[in-house]
Amino acid sequence: MGKTIRTEEVDHLFDAILALENKEECYLFFEDVCTINEILSFAQRYEVARMLNDKHTYQEIAEKTGASTATISRVNRSLNYGKDGYQLVLDRLKKEE
């Protein structure tokens, strides 16, 4: 059986994230919790998801984000066959625009 992320420790982390009130607080928290490269990797994957959702080509995405085709494919697989987390956020942010 595979690993699960649903643990008490992860619940505590998500509770901490949900307690953040603005972008500046996010910067302060994530710079303490993550390395710069981890944050940049999260940001890159989210940008790839956003661009895939907007129907950009792999080539356009790779050129703009610097993501490898393997990363783009992995994000695309999550968009199409994942838990719909990306889509939840993408749809919610589109409604706010």
C-alpha positions as CSV (number, residue, x, y, z in Angstrom):
1,M,0.0,0.0,0.0
2,G,1.3,3.5,-0.9
3,K,2.1,6.3,1.4
4,T,-0.6,8.8,2.4
5,I,-0.2,12.5,3.1
6,R,-3.2,12.5,5.4
7,T,-1.4,12.6,8.7
8,E,-1.7,14.6,11.9
9,E,1.5,16.5,11.0
10,V,0.2,17.4,7.5
11,D,-3.1,18.5,9.1
12,H,-1.1,20.8,11.4
13,L,0.8,22.2,8.4
14,F,-2.4,22.9,6.4
15,D,-4.0,24.5,9.5
16,A,-0.9,26.8,9.7
17,I,-1.2,27.7,6.0
18,L,-4.9,28.4,6.3
19,A,-4.1,30.8,9.2
20,L,-2.1,33.0,6.9
21,E,-4.0,36.2,6.1
22,N,-2.2,37.8,3.1
23,K,0.5,37.4,0.6
24,E,3.2,39.0,2.8
25,E,2.4,36.5,5.6
26,C,2.8,33.7,3.0
27,Y,6.2,35.0,2.0
28,L,7.3,35.1,5.6
29,F,6.0,31.6,6.4
30,F,7.1,29.8,3.3
31,E,10.6,31.3,3.4
32,D,11.0,29.8,6.8
33,V,9.4,26.4,6.0
34,C,10.8,25.8,2.5
35,T,14.0,26.4,0.6
36,I,14.0,29.0,-2.1
37,N,14.3,26.2,-4.7
38,E,11.3,24.4,-3.2
39,I,9.1,27.5,-3.4
40,L,10.3,28.2,-7.0
41,S,9.5,24.6,-7.9
42,F,6.0,24.9,-6.5
43,A,5.5,28.2,-8.4
44,Q,6.8,26.7,-11.6
45,R,4.4,23.8,-11.4
46,Y,1.5,26.0,-10.7
47,E,2.4,28.3,-13.6
48,V,2.6,25.2,-15.8
49,A,-0.9,24.2,-14.6
50,R,-2.2,27.7,-15.3
51,M,-0.8,27.7,-18.8
52,L,-2.0,24.2,-19.6
53,N,-5.5,25.2,-18.4
54,D,-5.3,28.2,-20.8
55,K,-4.4,25.8,-23.6
56,H,-0.8,26.8,-24.2
57,T,1.4,24.3,-26.0
58,Y,4.2,22.4,-24.2
59,Q,6.7,24.5,-26.2
60,E,5.2,27.8,-25.1
61,I,5.1,26.6,-21.5
62,A,8.7,25.3,-21.6
63,E,10.0,28.6,-23.1
64,K,8.1,30.8,-20.6
65,T,8.6,28.7,-17.4
66,G,11.8,26.8,-18.1
67,A,10.0,23.6,-17.0
68,S,11.1,20.4,-18.6
69,T,8.7,18.4,-20.8
70,A,8.7,15.8,-18.0
71,T,7.5,18.4,-15.5
72,I,4.9,19.7,-17.9
73,S,3.7,16.1,-18.6
74,R,3.5,15.3,-14.8
75,V,1.4,18.5,-14.2
76,N,-0.8,17.7,-17.2
77,R,-1.4,14.2,-15.8
78,S,-2.4,15.7,-12.5
79,L,-4.8,18.1,-14.2
80,N,-6.4,15.3,-16.2
81,Y,-6.2,12.3,-13.7
82,G,-5.4,13.8,-10.3
83,K,-7.5,14.9,-7.3
84,D,-8.7,18.1,-9.1
85,G,-6.7,20.3,-6.7
86,Y,-5.2,22.4,-9.4
87,Q,-8.6,22.8,-11.1
88,L,-10.3,23.8,-7.9
89,V,-7.8,26.7,-7.4
90,L,-7.7,27.7,-11.1
91,D,-11.5,27.8,-11.2
92,R,-11.8,29.7,-8.0
93,L,-9.2,32.3,-9.0
94,K,-10.9,32.8,-12.4
95,K,-14.2,33.6,-10.6
96,E,-12.4,36.3,-8.6
97,E,-11.1,38.0,-11.7
